[in-house]
Amino acid sequence: MAVRIRSLLVSGPLMVPLSSGGSVYLSPGEVTGELPDVDVMNNAKVDKLRTRRLIDVEQVDETPAEPEEPEERSGSGEELEPDPAAQADQADLARAPRRGTRTGQR
């Protein structure tokens, strides 16, 4: 089983220690990715944060909610060719110089 931890705080960061030895740092309202349930089960610190209503631990369904959409194909069974104009735009973006925030002065 997998779980997600949600911070219920309205201000300030929150550190949640996990049973595996690591920690999760959450901003107000932030939700973790999927974590193994063993990281929160029999964890006194997590239980204390839940009792104080600082976090919510929710179970994650292992089954996908929506089936993946099939790739677009033309009616003849051939794959559609990409739009040349879109490819040119992407190539231009890849060659564009990046602007940094440093001024070169130290």
Secondary structure as GFF3:
##gff-version 3
##sequence-region A 1 106
A	DSSP	beta_strand	2	7	.	.	.	ID=ss1
A	DSSP	beta_strand	14	17	.	.	.	ID=ss2
A	DSSP	beta_strand	23	26	.	.	.	ID=ss3
A	DSSP	beta_strand	35	36	.	.	.	ID=ss4
A	DSSP	three_ten_helix	37	39	.	.	.	ID=ss5
A	DSSP	alpha_helix	44	51	.	.	.	ID=ss6
A	DSSP	beta_strand	55	60	.	.	.	ID=ss7
A	DSSP	alpha_helix	84	95	.	.	.	ID=ss8
###
